[in-house]
């Protein structure tokens, strides 16, 4: 059974959430799914190890706005902090 270590979501024109990809390849694999004309949210699972050898999973939240997304879309988007 393959573990999922990342998930990437985007939105359609009506603001509905769409699964863009998931998998076990981590951040490098996720970056291949990105289109510069869209806005994405994602989560990547990483392993953390402290100085005592304790191991645990950590989750990194990603909010990505492509460089070709027009300004009005950036501010009116459901993931926008504005």
LUMNU-52275 format. One record per residue (C-alpha): chain; residue number from 1; x, y, z. Coordinates in nm, 2 decimals, always signed. Example, Ala and Ser with C-alpha at 12.3 -4.5 7.8 and 13.67 -1.06 7.14 Angstrom:
BEGIN
(pt A, 1, (+1.23, -0.45, +0.78))
(pt A, 2, (+1.37, -0.11, +0.71))
This chain:
BEGIN
(pt A, 1, (+0.00, +0.00, +0.00))
(pt A, 2, (+0.14, +0.34, -0.11))
(pt A, 3, (+0.14, +0.62, +0.15))
(pt A, 4, (+0.03, +0.97, +0.05))
(pt A, 5, (+0.27, +1.23, +0.15))
(pt A, 6, (+0.13, +1.53, -0.04))
(pt A, 7, (-0.20, +1.67, -0.17))
(pt A, 8, (-0.25, +1.96, -0.40))
(pt A, 9, (-0.58, +2.14, -0.45))
(pt A, 10, (-0.70, +2.41, -0.68))
(pt A, 11, (-1.03, +2.58, -0.77))
(pt A, 12, (-1.25, +2.60, -1.07))
(pt A, 13, (-1.41, +2.92, -1.20))
(pt A, 14, (-1.71, +2.88, -0.96))
(pt A, 15, (-1.48, +2.84, -0.66))
(pt A, 16, (-1.53, +2.46, -0.63))
(pt A, 17, (-1.23, +2.27, -0.49))
(pt A, 18, (-1.05, +2.03, -0.73))
(pt A, 19, (-0.80, +1.77, -0.65))
(pt A, 20, (-0.49, +1.85, -0.87))
(pt A, 21, (-0.28, +1.57, -0.74))
(pt A, 22, (-0.16, +1.35, -0.45))
(pt A, 23, (+0.12, +1.11, -0.40))
(pt A, 24, (+0.43, +1.00, -0.22))
(pt A, 25, (+0.69, +1.20, -0.41))
(pt A, 26, (+0.69, +1.50, -0.18))
(pt A, 27, (+0.75, +1.86, -0.28))
(pt A, 28, (+0.95, +1.80, -0.60))
(pt A, 29, (+0.66, +1.58, -0.74))
(pt A, 30, (+0.41, +1.85, -0.63))
(pt A, 31, (+0.59, +2.13, -0.82))
(pt A, 32, (+0.55, +1.94, -1.15))
(pt A, 33, (+0.17, +1.97, -1.11))
(pt A, 34, (+0.17, +2.35, -1.08))
(pt A, 35, (+0.04, +2.58, -1.35))
(pt A, 36, (+0.14, +2.95, -1.32))
(pt A, 37, (-0.21, +3.06, -1.42))
(pt A, 38, (-0.38, +2.91, -1.11))
(pt A, 39, (-0.40, +2.94, -0.73))
(pt A, 40, (-0.33, +2.63, -0.52))
(pt A, 41, (-0.34, +2.50, -0.16))
(pt A, 42, (-0.15, +2.20, -0.06))
(pt A, 43, (-0.01, +2.00, +0.23))
(pt A, 44, (+0.32, +1.81, +0.24))
(pt A, 45, (+0.40, +1.56, +0.51))
(pt A, 46, (+0.76, +1.56, +0.64))
(pt A, 47, (+0.94, +1.36, +0.91))
(pt A, 48, (+1.09, +1.55, +1.20))
(pt A, 49, (+1.37, +1.42, +1.42))
(pt A, 50, (+1.48, +1.61, +1.73))
(pt A, 51, (+1.82, +1.59, +1.91))
(pt A, 52, (+1.68, +1.30, +2.13))
(pt A, 53, (+1.59, +1.08, +1.84))
(pt A, 54, (+1.22, +1.14, +1.87))
(pt A, 55, (+1.05, +1.10, +1.53))
(pt A, 56, (+0.71, +1.24, +1.43))
(pt A, 57, (+0.52, +1.36, +1.13))
(pt A, 58, (+0.49, +1.73, +1.06))
(pt A, 59, (+0.26, +1.89, +0.80))
(pt A, 60, (+0.35, +2.19, +0.59))
(pt A, 61, (+0.07, +2.40, +0.45))
(pt A, 62, (+0.13, +2.56, +0.12))
(pt A, 63, (-0.07, +2.85, -0.04))
(pt A, 64, (+0.07, +2.92, -0.39))
(pt A, 65, (-0.04, +3.19, -0.63))
(pt A, 66, (+0.10, +3.15, -0.98))
(pt A, 67, (+0.30, +3.44, -1.13))
(pt A, 68, (+0.05, +3.47, -1.42))
(pt A, 69, (-0.26, +3.50, -1.20))
(pt A, 70, (-0.42, +3.84, -1.26))
(pt A, 71, (-0.46, +4.07, -0.96))
(pt A, 72, (-0.84, +4.07, -0.95))
(pt A, 73, (-0.84, +3.69, -0.93))
(pt A, 74, (-0.59, +3.70, -0.64))
(pt A, 75, (-0.80, +3.93, -0.43))
(pt A, 76, (-1.14, +3.77, -0.51))
(pt A, 77, (-1.02, +3.41, -0.47))
(pt A, 78, (-1.16, +3.19, -0.18))
(pt A, 79, (-0.81, +3.13, -0.05))
(pt A, 80, (-0.72, +3.50, -0.05))
(pt A, 81, (-0.64, +3.65, +0.29))
(pt A, 82, (-0.79, +3.99, +0.18))
